[in-house]
Amino acid sequence: MTYEEFKEKVGNVILTDEGNCPVTPVVQMLQGKWKLQILYELCIKSPMRFGELKKMLTPITNTALTNALKELEADDLIQRIQYNEMPLRVEYSLTLKGQDLLPVFYSIMQWGMKYIP
């Protein structure tokens, strides 16, 4: 859908089946202090291990990182691969659905560079 088509449909009140604006579920999926930063780190380097993410996201706590990763995985934006070896190794990477957000993030970045000094 082009921007012009989007504007036209928004003008005609696009609603989801629940009666919401279609942006609402996306915002709910990405809300939280750390989710966008986790996705950003996985855009730069993927796959990443838990410890690598924690180091990049200082001062995040283990609990906050674990919860955010679980929510992103439940929304199918990242995948968790556990390797059954000793010591246990777990890696996180973007799914195809998560990778589809990259153009959105790029547009947000362009907007930010234009309006936020």
C-alpha positions, 0 to 999 in steps of 0.5 A, a space after each residue: 500500500 502506498 502512502 497516498 492509499 494509506 492516507 485515503 483509507 485513514 480518511 475513510 476510517 480504517 479499523 481492525 476487526 476489533 474496531 481499533 486503528 491498525 497502528 494500535 496493535 503494532 504499537 502495543 507489540 513494540 511498547 516497552 522500554 527495551 523492545 525497540 533497542 533489542 530489535 535494533 541490536 539484532 538488526 546490527 548483529 544477528 544472531 546474538 547471545 543473551 550476554 551480548 545483548 545484556 552488555 549492549 543494553 546496559 543497565 537492563 536487568 536479567 529479568 527485564 531482558 528475559 521478559 522482553 525477549 519472551 514477548 518478542 518471541 511470542 509476537 514472532 519478531 525474534 527467534 530463540 535457538 537453543 543448542 543442546 551442548 554444554 555449556 548451554 548456548 542460546 542465540 537470538 535473531 530476527 524472524 522474517 516478520 521482524 526483518 519486515 520491520 526494518 523499512 519502518 525503522 529506517 523511516 522512523 530514523 529518517 524522521 528523527 534525523 530531520 526533526 530531532 537535533 
